[in-house]
Amino acid sequence: MAQGSAAPPEDPAATSRGISRRAQSSIYRAGISGTRPRVPVDAAALEAAARKALSAEAFAYLAGGAGAERTVAANRAAFGRWQVWPRPLRDVSSRDLSIEFLGVRRPTPLLLAPLGVMELAHADADLAVARAAASHGIPYTLSNQASFSMEEIRDAAPTAPRLFQLYWSASDDLNASLLRRAEASGCEAIVVTLDTHLLGWRTRDLDLAYLPFTRAMGIAQYTSDPVFQQLVRERSRASAAGTSTGSATGMREPDAAADAAPPVRLTPKAVAAGVRIARKGAALTGSTSMRENLRSPLPRAAVETFLDVFSTPALTWDDLAKARQWTSLPIILKGIVHPDDAIRALDAGMEGIWISNHGGRQIDQSVPTLEVLPTIAERVAGRVPIVFDSGVRQGSDVFIALALGATAVALGRPYAYGLGIAGEAGVAEVVRNVLAELDITLGLAGFTSIADVDRQALREV
């Protein structure tokens, strides 16, 4: 069957009957002329199509989890322990998906979670995701590991709602600079990710010996930052002088294991990586000449600086007070899975809690997020919004999470798959499909508003 974007005949009733009717009408009417959706609607088929569309390294990085990936499986299995309890014979002809979040009325309860290195999926990466999110009025959480700077992403979708995710680095000057830029570029809140102070044991990536950051991918927020640029220059000068970089940059010293790593052998893949690093180094060298960038020590120094400065295992609750000095934006803590930590976040004056186990990418056999959502929601008792992620694949998942106490639900891997298959249009279709199924689930469960959905809408298995 043909693929494409031919405009289907209009359905006058669709506009007034919600996004589910609009989506179904668009798909079925286009089907008359043989046009199918750009991306599979079924969640499993979507992932399978992404596997075919992407390189082995790209798919492993986007789809993989920690260890034996038992947490990834447990996140999904947790949804199977709840059933939506339909209540017919209620007037659900008009349905309202809107929620209140961070003081703003949003058209839907959906957010896009921060996903790094989207250039693995598509060359337009975060720019495409931002435009797709804007088309649905959905807040996009910009990743600290984006492939484009936050300013470029803003310019791609200037009126779209945005949040910025911070990976707390080993340089406080860099952290402060990133938050100042996020505020200046129009982000509405800061999402501090807490669960990556050590990189997870990601078996798929290890088997392929592939980490995109070593190829200068996913570090655009850093190379566009003036503080990071200064750290790179200091490192390069210190290296040229044969001295340590630790005292010059304020970063930790490279560990002994890193020093003992074997030298990179000159192979076609190594050459390709070197060319990519040089190309990505233009923000540091100020030159568009590949020859100059290949000769400059700065692009390689940027990768080495990033690997040293990224994240810190020394982060504690006391450090969070610094963020208050760096920004006036609301702060949401992402990576909360224990009820006691949720209460501590409230005590620390945080404006939001994001329940997440990083989609199962950090700890194998970790606590599934949906299992702890009801307890955390009960303890928080509506004092701050709760964002939920990990294991969300479709609209009925969103409904279940909302019924168990989430204020908003963040979508992750599915939109990355859509990006890999069909770029911006693929992301937009994935989001549309999730919202359409949510709308249908809301109505068939007997509800007309997200605000009315609670645990009474579910039956525990």
Stockholm file with secondary structure:
# STOCKHOLM 1.0

chainA/1-461         MAQGSAAPPEDPAATSRGISRRAQSSIYRAGISGTRPRVPVDAAALEAAARKALSAEAFAYLAGGAGAERTVAANRAAFGRWQVWPRPLRDVSSRDLSIEFLGVRRPTPLLLAPLGVMELAHADADLAVARAAASHGIPYTLSNQASFSMEEIRDAAPTAPRLFQLYWSASDDLNASLLRRAEASGCEAIVVTLDTHLLGWRTRDLDLAYLPFTRAMGIAQYTSDPVFQQLVRERSRASAAGTSTGSATGMREPDAAADAAPPVRLTPKAVAAGVRIARKGAALTGSTSMRENLRSPLPRAAVETFLDVFSTPALTWDDLAKARQWTSLPIILKGIVHPDDAIRALDAGMEGIWISNHGGRQIDQSVPTLEVLPTIAERVAGRVPIVFDSGVRQGSDVFIALALGATAVALGRPYAYGLGIAGEAGVAEVVRNVLAELDITLGLAGFTSIADVDRQALREV
#=GR chainA/1-461 SS CEESCCCCCCCTTTGGGHHHHHHHHHHHHHHTTTEECSSCSSHHHHHHHHHHHSCHHHHHHHHCCBTTCHHHHHHHHHHTTEEECCCCSSCCSSCBCCEEETTEEESSSEEECCCSCGGGTCTTHHHHHHHHHHHHTCCEEECTTCSSCHHHHHHHSTTSCEEEEEECCSCHHHHHHHHHHHHHTTCSCEEEECTTSSCCCBHHHHHHTCCGGGGTTTCHHHHTCHHHHHHHHHHHHHHHHTCCSHHHHSCCCCCHHHHTSCCCCCCHHHHHHHHHHHHHTHHHHCCCCHHHHHHCSHHHHHHHHHHHHSCCTTCCGGGHHHHHHHCCSCEEEEEECSHHHHHHHHHTTCSEEEECCGGGTSCTTCCCHHHHHHHHHHHHTTSSCEEECSSCCSHHHHHHHHHTTCSEEEECHHHHHHHHHHHHHHHHHHHHHHHHHHHHHHHHTTCSBGGGCCGGGEEEC
#=GC SS_cons         CEESCCCCCCCTTTGGGHHHHHHHHHHHHHHTTTEECSSCSSHHHHHHHHHHHSCHHHHHHHHCCBTTCHHHHHHHHHHTTEEECCCCSSCCSSCBCCEEETTEEESSSEEECCCSCGGGTCTTHHHHHHHHHHHHTCCEEECTTCSSCHHHHHHHSTTSCEEEEEECCSCHHHHHHHHHHHHHTTCSCEEEECTTSSCCCBHHHHHHTCCGGGGTTTCHHHHTCHHHHHHHHHHHHHHHHTCCSHHHHSCCCCCHHHHTSCCCCCCHHHHHHHHHHHHHTHHHHCCCCHHHHHHCSHHHHHHHHHHHHSCCTTCCGGGHHHHHHHCCSCEEEEEECSHHHHHHHHHTTCSEEEECCGGGTSCTTCCCHHHHHHHHHHHHTTSSCEEECSSCCSHHHHHHHHHTTCSEEEECHHHHHHHHHHHHHHHHHHHHHHHHHHHHHHHHTTCSBGGGCCGGGEEEC
//
